Amino acid sequence: MRIERVPLSALPDHFRPPAVAFAADDSRLRSRFPISWRDEAALAAHARRAASRGLEPEVAARLEPGPALDKLKSGAAAVVAGQQPSVALGPMYNVFKAIAAVRWSRRLESSGVPAVPVFWNHSDDDNLEGLNRFVVPEGALEAPWEGDGALAFRRARLDIESVAKLLPEAPEVLRLLRDNLRGEVAADFTRLLRALFGDELLVVEPRQLDGPRAREVFGKALSEPGRIQRLVDEGGDRLKALGFDRALGHSLGSNVYAFEGPRRVRVEGMPPPGRRLSAGVALRLVLQDTVLPAALTIAGPNEAGYLAQLRELYEFFGLPGPVAAPRITATLVDPRAARIANALGLSGVQLLAGEESTRFKAAIEATSDLLKSVRGFEEEWRARLESLAAGLRPPLRDLTRKTREKISSVLASYGERVLAAEKEADAVVAERARKLAAHLTPEGKLQERVVSVWYFLAVAGPRLVDDLKESLDPFAGDHQLVWL
């Protein structure tokens, strides 16, 4: 397994400025986070303080028994990653989040702070967009939704035989899916995380975390609902003053929801008694750090923008501010993609440029001799006409200059047409570029946002997640190209 690193700044189509700045520990964002994720001593001290809060007995009683929970109950800190559940674990970034939580927990342990990786399975979410897709380079399936309301109440049936047709032959991978996919999206998500990460990772759902601390957060938010939005807006203004766009909008309100059966509805006043409350996008992060002894949040690129806007909200709830580290971001280059990349002569950031850029680069290389001759021809004529114009009267000198400009324009247009014609004519390069994009930049996005982990497990073997846990670097802040 070989790993190349690509700075996020080299991938502006995929990472927004706040994510790039956060990953680089840019000094402009230091005021938005109380502790730099690269300051190990400060992180360890913060983790000790977080661990001292412990876990509420009422909450602990609802969580899945096992070594991770026992460790948390005994006074360990939590390193928390989270995402709404997707069918069959969704895209690779969910796995990368869990790996980052595991590795950061181990790093805190090496600093003398017991820590547990926790994955917040956000089954309260009711935004279903894209969460029922199973995607591999050779195609995609959609599992039809069943049920109503939030993801905790949803089912989605993924046909395993159709999945098998999309994957390379891998009986053990299919067995894992058959054993753990029962149609309940949130519960399946938890089962699959446990299947891949074992006892090291604790998976929680928001409905398990109701207790005195959660009720205090909701009560304070609902007692001053306008204050929540003002604090988010204040954070957005300060972020904008630093040169970054705000990530959260102006219509969050209290950011508290109540469940009416399986559906979530936003609450601005006091909710009817007996309704379970749920946090929105901003308050969820505050709730997480209040209910759990959270030492660190693993933040994806979009979450980094959210968190950078939330320091004032955190402080309103008596927290020092968001303490976060970037999640792992990576592209896995499987052997088939590697063969295509080598045939096209691509590496590093070139692999992530997308189908059109790959074809354009190939066209430039194929026509380089012709275009070099055209440039030489243009330079020769320019020099001749400039020499002639030097001894002419103004009207003829102007005419010669215009002719020189026209020739330059015609030759530039010819060069563009040559490239376009070569790009369209080379069917072999076009097919290779299409296949490479399907593996590495499907749908114009980074692979980690689209392709399922099960494809890579089928290609590289069921121990791949364990290998990635050891090989990926969550402390680098770069995008990682992993050659399997």
Buried (B, 14 or more C-beta within 10 A) or exposed (E): EEBBBBBBEBBEEBBBBBBBBBBBBBEBBEBBBBBBBEEBEBBBBBBBEBBEBBBBEEBBEBBBEBEBBBBBBEBBBBBBBBBBBBBBBBBBBBBBBBBBBBBBBBBBBEBEBBBBBBBBBBBBBBEBEBBBBBBBBEEBBEBEBEBEBBBBBBBBBBEEEEBBEBBBEBEEBBEBBEEBBEBBBBBBBBBBBBBBBEEBBBBBBBBBBBBEBBEBBBEBBBEEBEBBBBBBBBBBEBBEEBEBEBBBEEEBBBBBBBBEEBEBEBBEEEBEEEEBBBBBBBBBBBBBBBBBBBBBBBBBBBBBBBBBBBBBBBBBBEBBBBBBBBBBBBBBBBEBBBBBBEEBEBEEBBBBBBBEBBBBBBBBEBBEEBBEEBEEEBEEBBEEBEEBBEEEEEEEBEEBBEBBEEBBEEBEEBBEEBBEEBBEEBEEBBEBBEBBBBBBBBEEBBBBBBBBBBBBBBBBBBEBBBBBBEBBBBBBBBBBBBBB
